[in-house]
Amino acid sequence: MGGLRELAAPFVVPGPAGVAVRDRLRVSAVDAAVLAEVGVFLGSLAGGDLAERCRQGLAHDAAGWAVRKRELTGKSSARWAGSITKATHDQWALARRGQAAYRGWLRGQIASIEARLARPLGAKANKREGLVRGYGSRGEWHAKSRRLHTLKDRLAAVEADWAAGRVHMVRGGRQLAHVRHHLAASGLSERAWRERWQAERMFLAADGESGKRFGNETIRITDTGRVSIKLPAPLAHLANAPHGRYLLDATVRFRHRGQEWLDRVTANRAVAYRIHHDVLRGRWYVTASWQRAAAPVVALDAVLARGVVGVDMNDDHLAAWHLDTHGNPVGEPRRFFFDLTGSSELRDAQIRHALTRLLHHARRCGAAAIAIEDLDFTDGTSREKHGRNKQFRRLLSRFPTAKLKARLVSMAAEQDIAIVAVDAAYTSRWGAQHWQQPLTTPTRKISRHDAASIAVGRRALGHPIRRRTAPPHDDRSDRRGHRTVQAPSGTRRREETRPHLPGPHTRCVSPVVERKRGTSLPSTVRGSATEQQSWQQDSLPLSV
């Protein structure tokens, strides 16, 4: 294959395993004060438990977990203790996975720099021999050698932490903790920062319990939307309802997936809740989440029976094109734009809006599947791979691959549309090579991304990206090559030229007709035998 890597087979992406919906809590001043007091108290308990979990490291076991839970039960309640210890363990496990990813990234960076340092200055890359390019100047070589020593020191520290089971994390966020030392640059006062810091460190989350009333005994939301909280033992004096509970004045109405949530709480199925405070907006929110039963993955041939919509993901738009089962583009290309500037909420809304329009387009086309590239830019944002192209590295860094794919899978499951992931190798290059120019017309300009969407769709359907050659321009025979239309996979001799059958459709005659015509040629100069060529076919004389 000339040094091309082996392509992975397309597969149907499994559907989401969980659901999360959010609604605003329009609480009064008294309710907000009670929620803040409870959240700060439980947050202090969560911080102490996280410190204890980090001290245990790899020596943690079920017995240690039980000891921590018993200690927290006396300070709050059994259910709050269970929620805190589970959240603490999940946070430690997340930090551990991040540490493993950082260790792998350091090893990759060190290997890349060492390979380039071993090459002569200005040496070109050779993909066939597996050789990378060398650095351009002596100064760059010296700077990279210094960076190599820095990365090795970092790797040694990370390896030591990994072996000891030691992780580093900040409750409330490391970025917000860094802002504390740069208040002037961030435009915040110390009081404003303190409010945000306190809100981020609050703990108001409870896991669901199947069989319990409305699916949760700690934070309970009834089918009518009434919210009540089981207060910890030291704050039982704040209760305004029986059994040490505090009933909020605000009601909740989940507009998105509201019927699904109502079915669960009515059947007393487990629903987890989390209450959090957005200081910048001055609002309180409640998030409900629950698990879904794993749906069986549909076979690839079944989801592609009605064609597919190939999608090429870019940093500012999604390029889509509908393809039939034979791999032929149908209709016109579509582009769904979004803007990644602004706040995270704005960016998330832009992505959701673009994906919604894409799903509506797929339903209008009658396709039951959307093909996307299985992209992963975790190792493609470094200078060692893309040189000094800072703009391209910044583009890869801000590209929301994980969020876009997760959003698309979750939203497509609600529309009964399957997501097919394909290998992203060479889709843009081969798509532009084989499809961009032939599909461009004076009234329609095809971009490189539109052609890549065709390549993605054809790879999902199992067809090669390379298109059939154009039909001959002088006659309708096949001696110049294949037709443009893609033949089905079950057609016999579809990769060959059509047989040369005699008859009027191919402008050739059978030997019998040729022999009869040779005996009845006229004797005039115009009808001489020298003028009768093999490609001419006259009408049969009426006398015959």
SEGU-148590 format. One record per residue (C-alpha): x, y, z. Coordinates in steps of 0.05 Angstrom, whole numbers, plus 5000, padded with zeros to 4 digits. Each point is the difference from the previous one (the first is absolute). Example, Ala and Ser with C-alpha at 12.3 -4.5 7.8 and 13.67 -1.06 7.14 Angstrom:
BEGIN
524649105156;502750694987;
This chain:
BEGIN
500050005000;506050464994;501050135074;492650115016;497849765068;494749475009;493050285006;495349815056;493249724983;493950445010;495549855060;493450235030;501150435061;496249755062;494750465027;500650415064;499749635067;497350585041;495650614997;500850685035;494950574999;500350675035;494950515024;500450665036;498250065074;496650665012;501450005074;498550565051;505250355041;498749555059;500549374958;506550244969;503050135068;498149305024;502749674937;506550395007;500949805073;498649264986;504550014939;505850325036;499449525058;499849384956;505550294957;504650035060;498649275015;501449824927;506650385002;502349625062;497949334971;503750154935;506350165039;499449345037;498849624935;506250314969;504249825061;497949274994;502349974927;500649294972;499049705070;492650184997;495249415005;492749855019;501750005075;503050704995;493950244961;495549735056;504150365053;499450674963;492649914990;498849855075;503850635019;495850434953;493549675023;500850275070;501150704972;494350014950;495849384983;501049324968;497450224932;504150634998;506149605021;498949514943;499350564949;506350355025;504449395001;497749784931;501250704971;506950025033;502049334971;497650204931;504050655004;506349625021;499049504943;499150574950;506550325024;503549334993;497749934928;502250704985;506849845030;500649394955;498250414939;505150545019;505449465009;498549724931;500350694969;506850145032;502749344973;497550174931;503150695001;506749745024;500149464946;498450524946;505450495022;505249455007;498549754930;500750704970;506350155040;503249374971;499050254929;504850484966;498250744996;495350144942;498949264984;493449854965;495049495023;499549324967;493449655014;502049364963;506049915045;496650275062;504750605008;497750675027;502650674979;505850335035;499950695033;501150604956;505650355038;505149905054;496350475046;493649614994;503849355012;503050295064;493350265025;496849324988;505649645036;498650445061;492649864995;501649264997;503450045068;494150385029;495049484974;504249445028;500050335069;492450074996;499349274979;504449775059;495550385048;493749724969;502849305001;501550075074;493050255014;497049444959;503949465036;498150295068;492750104981;500650745014;495450484961;499550764999;493250334996;496550645023;492950015025;496950594966;504449974939;507350154988;498550564951;495750375051;505449905053;505050314952;495550614990;500750165074;507250234987;498050424939;493750365023;501950654964;501049664933;493449615007;496050615021;497549685064;500050255071;502049565057;492949955025;497449814930;505349474994;498449745069;492749914982;501849614937;505049585038;494949835055;494749834948;504649524963;502049645064;492849895025;497349294999;492649894987;499649344962;496449355017;499849334964;493349694983;497149395034;495349534964;493949815041;500250625043;494750534995;500850394935;506849664989;504150425049;499450085076;505450535009;497950514947;492849854984;496150304942;492849784997;495849894937;497150705010;506950325002;500650135076;507349985024;502149795069;506849855031;501949545057;504150445046;506449765034;499649885074;503650645022;495250424957;493649665021;497650645032;498950304931;494649494983;493050244981;497049324984;499449345038;505849505008;505450544997;498650234930;500150704969;494650144948;501750534948;494950504976;502349914928;497349464954;503549634944;497449854931;504849634953;498050214931;505149574964;498649265010;494850195051;495549414985;505749515006;501950305068;492849985023;499449274982;506149835042;498050395063;492949734995;502749294998;504950155057;506149874956;506850295018;501350724980;506350385022;499650755014;505150555005;498650725022;505150534982;500550765003;502150434940;503050625033;501050384935;492649954983;497549985071;495849384987;499149315031;499349384957;498249285012;502449444954;496649324997;503749404972;498549264992;502649404964;497049674939;499749274983;505249824948;496649984933;502349464951;504550264945;496749944932;504049644946;503950444952;496449744938;493250145030;501450735016;503050124931;494149694962;497250694982;506550364987;504150445045;501550735012;507650105000;502550565045;506750345000;501350375066;503750674998;501550545050;494450464975;494949564963;497749304985;500149804926;494749474984;497849634937;494849464991;502449364966;495749434974;501649275013;504649984939;504250575025;497450534951;498950715028;492750204998;497550714999;504250595021;505350065054;498050335066;504250405049;498050125072;504150575030;501550145074;504350505037;505049785053;501550695027;497050275064;498249655065;499549255009;492450035005;499750374933;504749514967;495949425026;493650314974;503150114932;502149274995;493149755022;496650454948;504549754943;498949275020;492550105004;499950264928;504349424978;495249495031;494050344968;503649984932;501349255009;492749875015;497850394939;504749604956;497149355027;506849745024;500449605064;507450115012;505150565004;507349854985;505350405037;507549965007;502849675061;504650595015;504850065059;504550615004;503049845068;507049904970;499550474940;500650695032;507550015014;505450374961;503849364989;494549754954;497750634965;506350435004;499250755008;493050034971;497250335062;493350154967;498849274983;502149775069;495250505031;494549754954;501049285024;500250225072;493350354998;496649474957;494549695044;500749284975;498049645064;494250475017;497450004929;500049244994;496949915069;494550514984;498649694932;499449295028;495450225055;495550434956;499849484943;497649475048;493750415012;498750044925;501249254988;506050164956;506249585004;507050295001;505349634960;507350165016;505149914945;507550064996;501950724986;506449844961;500650334932;492650204995;501450744985;505749854952;496649454960;493350355002;502950624969;503949594950;494349594973;493650405013;501250745006;501450174927;495049534967;494250265042;501750744991;495650364951;499450734978;494250085049;502649565056;506850055033;502149385038;504850115058;505249515025;495749875061;493949824957;504249494962;502649725066;492949885023;499049564939;506349625017;497649895071;493349744976;502949534948;504849715052;494249875046;496249654944;506049564985;501550314932;506950264980;500650755000;502650014928;494350154952;498549674934;503050324938;495650474959;496149714941;503050064931;498550644963;499849764928;495449405003;496549545050;504849424999;504249805060;506749954967;502450625037;498649735070;494649915054;493750395006;499250545053;494149675034;501949535057;497649294989;497349605059;504649515035;495949404975;500550184926;504349504961;506150274964;498850695029;507450165000;500749834926;497850334936;493349784972;500349444948;500450204927;493349734977;498050104928;493750404986;497450694985;501250265071;507649924992;500050224926;502849344976;496649464960;500349255002;504149614948;493649754966;497350704987;507050234978;500449424950;493150164971;501750734995;506549844963;496149634945;494950564990;504550604996;498050504946;504850144942;499750755005;506150405020;496650265063;498449305024;506749694985;502849485047;505950445017;495250515031;496249495042;503750015066;498949535058;497250545044;494450184949;493349675002;495050144944;492849815000;498349334969;497350044929;492649904993;501049514942;503049505047;
